[in-house]
């Protein structure tokens, strides 16, 4: 086992539904909690309001439907991610967000932020942090779009693995919230191309794949497929 692989193993816990602790500076801004069932929308494009949302547990996808009816997946969002940051400047939702599984959502009341100046500065820091994470995600997606299929998939799995490690979960035993069709759309690949790429990684003993269950067998090889050594 390589040093990078051992460092990823850590003492991560296996509970896939364990919520991520949320910083105390945001708790005072929480208006309420929402529970979404799989397939239920958190919001839809064009909706207005003064609320942002923090994912406590579960996963959602954000997407848009184009005029030709094609769905474009903009992001996969998990515990700790913030959605609807544009509500901070009174803009309508620029996409829709739907739960991929049962999800717990914290609702951040932005009007409360502006009314209580004492709590506002700390709460705003958290909102900015959420927007920064979203900007990083969008930047990675634009960068990824320039690469061949093997590199796109490797980069996605590495990013998802690091996020799962940060959430206290096993970074080498992954349960993808996306189905294959959604993942292909997210990566900008044809489903057949994605399937062939998974098959290649399995034949090279880089990954073990069983539907949505992914096990990273050779982390170093996955890093190489992603274009070189990446920070674990």
Secondary structure, DSSP 8 states (H G I E B T S, - for coil): --HHHHHHHTT-B--TT------HHHHTTEEEEEEE-TT-EEE-TT---SEEEEEEES-EEEEEE-TTS-EEEEEEE-TT-EE-GGGGGT---SSEEEESS-EEEEEEEHHHHHH-HHHHHHHHHHHHHHHHHHHHHHHHHHHHTTS-HHHHHHHHHHHHHHHHHHTTB-SSEEE-SS-HHHHHHHHT--HHHHHHHHHHHHHTTSEEEETTEEEES-HHHHHHHTTS----
